[in-house]
Amino acid sequence: MNTIKITFVLLFLAAINVNVLVAQEGHPLEGKWNLTIDQEGEKLPSWLEIRHSGTNILIGRFTYAFGSARPIAEVKKYGDIFSFEIPPQWEPGATNMEFEGKIVGDGLEGTMIYVDGKTYNWTATKSPKLPFYTNPKEGKSISVFNGKNLNGWDVKPNNQWEVVDGILTSPKPGVNLISEKKFKDFKLHAEFRYPEGSNSGLYLRGRYEVQIADNIGLDASSIYFGGVYGLLSPSENVAMKAGEWQTYDITLIGRRVTIVANGKTIISNQNIDGMTGGALDNNEAEAGPIMIQGDHGTVEFRKLEMIPLTKG
């Protein structure tokens, strides 16, 4: 083999090695990030995932403070600066949300141009790893809803929630209802019903919404009955008719969730990658409350029972 051919082969092999190295080591931006957006005086929790597609392209997903996780076609890089865009979710004709940022220490910081054209600052930290364990030790069962009144709940101004004949009910859209107690790992049993066309949800630790909605007969989806909103789709849609009592039995340890709906396992031991839209905060390593979505549709609960879990 002559010198030119040998040189070409060595260069080719070196290129392959470089590509493999890049793919294995990844880019410093890669990973899951918890964003806090400083918008109109509020600290809005959001979530970003960046990963590589092929060797040189970065793609991802983003969850704004409201709505579902949406794909990022490309995270563009200009030296130390990166940027991406997210189309509006509910505002027809609005411009894209534009994000620009850079790595600062162990985190990220940058700006967001919102659909209204205003610019807001944001910061981000790496999403924490949440430990999973098998054979958990069960604690004493706790009735989050006592069947009598709203004791044990943080009742907000303009509250529409009430207890009628032993049933916790939201007769009209209004505020969300948040438990005073906070929980880390647990088993949750919920019994609920809703009228035709309604839409609600249960937020685990106040951060991960399990969808409750009248989606009977539709294909299973992360944004329909039993899904972890925008992130995890059920294996099947087991929603019953509106007006019937239905059940969720949810086990959450670390990030891993199992959801049994109406007696059928529809999500089994799957990781929840990040917060869903509407999360109370992004302090994922901490315990959090149960939050019932009350700002969409009407919903009723007759049981909400929690069994705390700890490592055995």
QUINORUR-V897233 format. One line per field, one symbol per residue. ss: DSSP state (H for helix, E for strand, L for the rest). psi: psi as a letter, one per 20 degrees, with the letter a starting at -180 (. if undefined). burial: + if it has 16 or more other C-alpha atoms within 10 Angstrom, else -. Layout:
# QUINORUR-V897233
ss: ???
psi: ???
burial: ???
This chain:
# QUINORUR-V897233
ss: LLHHHHHHHHHHHHHHHHHHHHHHHLLLLLEEEEEEEEELLEEEEEEEEEEEELLLEEEEEEELLLLLLEEEEEEEEELLEEEEEELLLLLLLLLLEEEEEEEELLEEEEEEELLLLLEEEEEEEELLLLLLLLLLEEEEEEELLLLLLLLLEELLLLLLEEEELLEEEELLLLLLEEELLLELEEEEEEEEELLLLLEEEEEELLLEEEEEELLLLLLLLLLLLLLELLLELLLLLLLLLLLLLEEEEEEEELLEEEEEELLEEEEEEEELLLLLLLLLLLLLLLLELLEELLLLLLEEEEEEEEEEEELL
psi: prhggggggggghggggggggghghaqhhqappoqopnoliqopprqppprqobgippaaqporhqarpqqohpoqpncipqqrqpqqhinpiqrqpppqrrpocjaqqbqporijiqpqqqrqqppqpppqqrlqppapppohpijgajpjqoorqkpiqrpoljppqniqqcqqppqhqqqeqrppppprrqrpjrpaqpopjjhopopoqnkpiqqqqijapiqooigpqqhqokpaqqiqprqpoppoocipqppopkipohpolqpohaqrqjqhrkmhiqqrrppppjjerqqqpipnppoqqrp.
burial: -------------------------+--++-+++++++-----+++++++++-----++++++++--+++++-++------++++++-------+++++++++----++++++++-----+++++++----------------++++--+--+-+----++++---++++--++++++++--+++++++++++++--+++++++++++++++++++---+++++++++++++++++++++++---+++++++++++++++++--+++---++++++++++++-+---++++++++-+++++++++++++---
